[in-house]
Amino acid sequence: ITGLYVNFIAIDPQTPTTLYAGTGADGIFKSVNGGQNWSVINNGLTIPGVTTIAINPQTPSTLYVGVYNGGVFKSVNSGESWNAVNSGLTNLNIATLAIDPQTPTTLYAGTWGGGVFRSVNGGDSWATINSGLTASEIDTIAIDPHTPTTLYVTTRYGEAFKSVDSGESWGALTIEQTNKSVRFIGIDPQMPSTLYAGV
């Protein structure tokens, strides 16, 4: 994949030598030997601008990719083929995807312009969950691994929000950093009450 613009890399949580790379204009590439060799896996991926990749942690053969101006595509065979899963997605500019680690049929999509969407059936249908969000351009979504009903998002305007009810409602977070905008939130996987904000 030399010379390609890579937006995102995801690692199979059960077989770490298997990697997926999403590119800005050339779709998805896969490596089964730790990145030494790559092959393109775009069968069914009709729009090649991949922005994000999410892997089902319990069944890694199930993958989701977000594309700009194309919504979400799903594979159930480790990327051999893809199908669009956009029912209910009223904004197809996908910026980020996140999967509930305990109930991986629940996933979240952050969009540029439509806020946050949630699916509870593996992407078969989506609904908006924007109550309390004051911006619709979402950059990142983070899920508390111990309590997946707790979510965090950051927006293009540097704001951060938290939900404790799986996104049904959101409240703004205060970051004690003068004149700084939050671009990313990371959660300590062992102590999820500890967060890190990239500004």
Residue, then its C-alpha position, 0 to 999 in steps of 0.5 A: i500500500t505504498g503511496l496510498y493515503v491511509n486513514f485508519i488501521a484496525i487489528d483483528p483482536q483475536t489474530p493480531t497478525t491480521l490487519y485492515a487499512g482504510t484508505g482515502a481513495d482506494g478502499i480497504f486493504k488486508s494483511v494476514n502476515g503483520g503488514q508485510n503483504w497487503s491485498v485489496i478487498n473492495n468487493g461490494l464497496t462501491i465508494p472507496g473513501v474509507t474513514t474508519i473501521a470497526i471489528n466485532p471483538q467477539t466475532p472478528s470476521t464481522l467488520y464495519v467500515g465508514v465511508y465519506n458520502g457513502g455510509v456504513f458497509k458491513s462484511v461477515n466474511s473477514g472483508e471478502s465481500w461488503n454490503a451497505v447497511n444504511s437504513g435510517l442513516t440520514n447522513l452518510n458522511i461517516a467519521t467514526l464507528a464504535i462497537d459495544p464490546q459486550t453487546p457487539t450488535t450495538l454500534y455507533a456511527g459519528t457523522w459530519g453533519g448528522g451527529v450520532f446514530r445508533s444501531v442495535n441490530g448489527g447495522d440493519s437499521w439506525a436511529t439518531i441519538n443527538s439529545g443534548l449535543t450542540a454540534s453535529e460534526i462528530d470526530t470520535i466516539a469512545i465507549d467505556p469497556h466496563t460500562p458500555t452504556t457510558l459513551y464519550v464523543t468529541t466534535r469538530y469544534g473541539e467540544a466533548f460530551k458524555s452519555v450514561d444511557s447509551g446515547e439517549s442523552w448527552g451532557a457537555l464535559t468541561i476540559e480545564q485547558t485554556n483556549k484548547s479544543v478537544r480532538f480525541i478522548g481515550i479511556d484507560p481500559q483497566m480503570p475507565s474512570t481515567l480519561y485522556a483528552g488530546v487537544 
